[in-house]
Amino acid sequence: MPEWWLEAMLPGITFTILFIIWIVLPSRPEEPDIGSKIRMLFKDDKND
């Protein structure tokens, strides 16, 4: 297996994992950032 695939895939995998963790972690009650909006979109919670 070629070695370049690790260099090509590692940044994408790292970003994806960190992005998922950022969305999955519980938010503070009045947190108005983009992470909260994405969480609400996935949870289908319309508390605007």
N, CA, C and O atoms as a GROMACS GRO file, in nm:
protein
  192
    1MET      N    1   0.085  -0.118   0.000
    1MET     CA    2   0.000   0.000   0.000
    1MET      C    3   0.090   0.124   0.000
    1MET      O    4   0.187   0.130   0.076
    2PRO      N    5   0.059   0.223  -0.082
    2PRO     CA    6   0.145   0.343  -0.088
    2PRO      C    7   0.137   0.424   0.041
    2PRO      O    8   0.037   0.421   0.113
    3GLU      N    9   0.245   0.496   0.069
    3GLU     CA   10   0.252   0.572   0.194
    3GLU      C   11   0.181   0.707   0.182
    3GLU      O   12   0.146   0.766   0.285
    4TRP      N   13   0.159   0.758   0.062
    4TRP     CA   14   0.100   0.890   0.047
    4TRP      C   15  -0.045   0.896   0.091
    4TRP      O   16  -0.096   1.003   0.124
    5TRP      N   17  -0.114   0.781   0.093
    5TRP     CA   18  -0.255   0.782   0.129
    5TRP      C   19  -0.276   0.826   0.273
    5TRP      O   20  -0.376   0.890   0.304
    6LEU      N   21  -0.182   0.792   0.362
    6LEU     CA   22  -0.193   0.834   0.501
    6LEU      C   23  -0.183   0.986   0.512
    6LEU      O   24  -0.260   1.049   0.585
    7GLU      N   25  -0.089   1.045   0.438
    7GLU     CA   26  -0.074   1.190   0.439
    7GLU      C   27  -0.196   1.259   0.378
    7GLU      O   28  -0.229   1.371   0.417
    8ALA      N   29  -0.260   1.195   0.285
    8ALA     CA   30  -0.377   1.253   0.221
    8ALA      C   31  -0.503   1.238   0.308
    8ALA      O   32  -0.587   1.328   0.310
    9MET      N   33  -0.515   1.128   0.379
    9MET     CA   34  -0.637   1.100   0.454
    9MET      C   35  -0.636   1.153   0.597
    9MET      O   36  -0.742   1.186   0.650
   10LEU      N   37  -0.519   1.163   0.659
   10LEU     CA   38  -0.512   1.201   0.800
   10LEU      C   39  -0.575   1.336   0.830
   10LEU      O   40  -0.650   1.345   0.928
   11PRO      N   41  -0.550   1.443   0.755
   11PRO     CA   42  -0.616   1.570   0.786
   11PRO      C   43  -0.769   1.563   0.774
   11PRO      O   44  -0.840   1.621   0.857
   12GLY      N   45  -0.818   1.494   0.675
   12GLY     CA   46  -0.962   1.481   0.659
   12GLY      C   47  -1.026   1.402   0.771
   12GLY      O   48  -1.132   1.440   0.822
   13ILE      N   49  -0.963   1.293   0.810
   13ILE     CA   50  -1.015   1.211   0.919
   13ILE      C   51  -1.012   1.289   1.050
   13ILE      O   52  -1.109   1.286   1.126
   14THR      N   53  -0.903   1.360   1.076
   14THR     CA   54  -0.890   1.439   1.198
   14THR      C   55  -0.996   1.548   1.203
   14THR      O   56  -1.062   1.565   1.306
   15PHE      N   57  -1.014   1.621   1.094
   15PHE     CA   58  -1.115   1.726   1.090
   15PHE      C   59  -1.254   1.668   1.112
   15PHE      O   60  -1.334   1.725   1.187
   16THR      N   61  -1.285   1.556   1.048
   16THR     CA   62  -1.417   1.495   1.062
   16THR      C   63  -1.444   1.453   1.205
   16THR      O   64  -1.553   1.478   1.257
   17ILE      N   65  -1.347   1.389   1.270
   17ILE     CA   66  -1.364   1.346   1.408
   17ILE      C   67  -1.384   1.465   1.500
   17ILE      O   68  -1.474   1.464   1.585
   18LEU      N   69  -1.302   1.570   1.485
   18LEU     CA   70  -1.316   1.688   1.570
   18LEU      C   71  -1.450   1.759   1.545
   18LEU      O   72  -1.511   1.809   1.639
   19PHE      N   73  -1.495   1.763   1.420
   19PHE     CA   74  -1.623   1.824   1.388
   19PHE      C   75  -1.738   1.748   1.452
   19PHE      O   76  -1.830   1.809   1.506
   20ILE      N   77  -1.733   1.615   1.447
   20ILE     CA   78  -1.838   1.533   1.509
   20ILE      C   79  -1.838   1.551   1.660
   20ILE      O   80  -1.944   1.564   1.721
   21ILE      N   81  -1.720   1.552   1.722
   21ILE     CA   82  -1.711   1.574   1.866
   21ILE      C   83  -1.768   1.710   1.903
   21ILE      O   84  -1.838   1.724   2.003
   22TRP      N   85  -1.738   1.812   1.823
   22TRP     CA   86  -1.785   1.948   1.848
   22TRP      C   87  -1.938   1.955   1.846
   22TRP      O   88  -1.998   2.029   1.923
   23ILE      N   89  -2.000   1.878   1.757
   23ILE     CA   90  -2.146   1.878   1.747
   23ILE      C   91  -2.209   1.792   1.857
   23ILE      O   92  -2.312   1.828   1.912
   24VAL      N   93  -2.148   1.679   1.888
   24VAL     CA   94  -2.206   1.584   1.982
   24VAL      C   95  -2.196   1.631   2.127
   24VAL      O   96  -2.284   1.601   2.207
   25LEU      N   97  -2.089   1.703   2.161
   25LEU     CA   98  -2.074   1.748   2.300
   25LEU      C   99  -2.193   1.835   2.340
   25LEU      O  100  -2.242   1.915   2.260
   26PRO      N  101  -2.240   1.820   2.464
   26PRO     CA  102  -2.354   1.901   2.508
   26PRO      C  103  -2.317   2.049   2.513
   26PRO      O  104  -2.206   2.086   2.550
   27SER      N  105  -2.412   2.132   2.477
   27SER     CA  106  -2.388   2.276   2.477
   27SER      C  107  -2.435   2.339   2.608
   27SER      O  108  -2.510   2.279   2.684
   28ARG      N  109  -2.388   2.459   2.632
   28ARG     CA  110  -2.435   2.535   2.747
   28ARG      C  111  -2.577   2.581   2.718
   28ARG      O  112  -2.617   2.589   2.602
   29PRO      N  113  -2.655   2.611   2.822
   29PRO     CA  114  -2.797   2.645   2.800
   29PRO      C  115  -2.821   2.761   2.703
   29PRO      O  116  -2.915   2.754   2.624
   30GLU      N  117  -2.740   2.865   2.706
   30GLU     CA  118  -2.765   2.980   2.620
   30GLU      C  119  -2.648   3.004   2.525
   30GLU      O  120  -2.601   3.117   2.511
   31GLU      N  121  -2.603   2.900   2.461
   31GLU     CA  122  -2.487   2.908   2.372
   31GLU      C  123  -2.535   2.937   2.229
   31GLU      O  124  -2.592   2.849   2.165
   32PRO      N  125  -2.513   3.059   2.177
   32PRO     CA  126  -2.567   3.096   2.046
   32PRO      C  127  -2.470   3.077   1.929
   32PRO      O  128  -2.481   3.148   1.829
   33ASP      N  129  -2.376   2.985   1.937
   33ASP     CA  130  -2.278   2.970   1.829
   33ASP      C  131  -2.327   2.874   1.721
   33ASP      O  132  -2.436   2.818   1.732
   34ILE      N  133  -2.247   2.857   1.619
   34ILE     CA  134  -2.285   2.773   1.505
   34ILE      C  135  -2.298   2.625   1.545
   34ILE      O  136  -2.378   2.553   1.486
   35GLY      N  137  -2.221   2.581   1.644
   35GLY     CA  138  -2.231   2.442   1.691
   35GLY      C  139  -2.370   2.411   1.745
   35GLY      O  140  -2.425   2.304   1.720
   36SER      N  141  -2.426   2.507   1.820
   36SER     CA  142  -2.561   2.489   1.874
   36SER      C  143  -2.664   2.484   1.763
   36SER      O  144  -2.759   2.404   1.768
   37LYS      N  145  -2.646   2.568   1.662
   37LYS     CA  146  -2.741   2.568   1.550
   37LYS      C  147  -2.734   2.436   1.474
   37LYS      O  148  -2.837   2.384   1.430
   38ILE      N  149  -2.614   2.382   1.457
   38ILE     CA  150  -2.600   2.252   1.389
   38ILE      C  151  -2.662   2.142   1.473
   38ILE      O  152  -2.729   2.054   1.419
   39ARG      N  153  -2.640   2.145   1.606
   39ARG     CA  154  -2.700   2.046   1.694
   39ARG      C  155  -2.852   2.050   1.684
   39ARG      O  156  -2.917   1.946   1.673
   40MET      N  157  -2.908   2.171   1.688
   40MET     CA  158  -3.054   2.184   1.678
   40MET      C  159  -3.105   2.131   1.545
   40MET      O  160  -3.212   2.072   1.538
   41LEU      N  161  -3.028   2.153   1.438
   41LEU     CA  162  -3.069   2.105   1.307
   41LEU      C  163  -3.075   1.952   1.305
   41LEU      O  164  -3.168   1.895   1.249
   42PHE      N  165  -2.974   1.887   1.366
   42PHE     CA  166  -2.971   1.740   1.367
   42PHE      C  167  -3.073   1.682   1.465
   42PHE      O  168  -3.129   1.576   1.439
   43LYS      N  169  -3.097   1.751   1.576
   43LYS     CA  170  -3.192   1.701   1.675
   43LYS      C  171  -3.335   1.742   1.642
   43LYS      O  172  -3.429   1.698   1.709
   44ASP      N  173  -3.352   1.826   1.539
   44ASP     CA  174  -3.483   1.874   1.496
   44ASP      C  175  -3.554   1.946   1.610
   44ASP      O  176  -3.673   1.928   1.632
   45ASP      N  177  -3.477   2.029   1.683
   45ASP     CA  178  -3.528   2.106   1.796
   45ASP      C  179  -3.539   2.251   1.752
   45ASP      O  180  -3.438   2.316   1.727
   46LYS      N  181  -3.660   2.302   1.743
   46LYS     CA  182  -3.683   2.439   1.693
   46LYS      C  183  -3.717   2.532   1.809
   46LYS      O  184  -3.830   2.579   1.819
   47ASN      N  185  -3.622   2.561   1.896
   47ASN     CA  186  -3.643   2.652   2.009
   47ASN      C  187  -3.581   2.788   1.981
   47ASN      O  188  -3.497   2.833   2.058
   48ASP      N  189  -3.619   2.852   1.874
   48ASP     CA  190  -3.564   2.984   1.840
   48ASP      C  191  -3.635   3.092   1.917
   48ASP      O  192  -3.603   3.210   1.902
   0.00000   0.00000   0.00000
